Amino acid sequence: MEKYKTSDLYLASFLKAKGKIILKAERTGQKVFFHFSGISDSDITGFYNNEKVGAITYKDALNNLKTMIFHGRE
C-alpha cells in the first residue's frame, strides 16, 4: 500500500508524527480525509499495536491536523 487515506484524526496524527507525508486534506460532508503517501501495512499496524512515537511530536502533529481541519487548509 503506497497511498493511504483515513478520516481517523489520531491515526493520521500518528502517521504524521512518524514523518509520513500528507498529500492533502479533503473535506467530504462532515468528514475530513487525510491522504498520505509512502504508507506501508506496518505503519498502520504500528498504530494499532501501540508503537511508540515521541509525545511532543505526536502533540504537534495532532495540533497541526486540527489546524488543517478548522482553517480549511490543504
Buried (B, 14 or more C-beta within 10 A) or exposed (E): EEEBBBEEBEBBBBBBBBEBEBBEBEEEEEEBBBBBEBBEEEBBEBBEEEEEBEEEBBEBBBEBBEEBBEEEEE
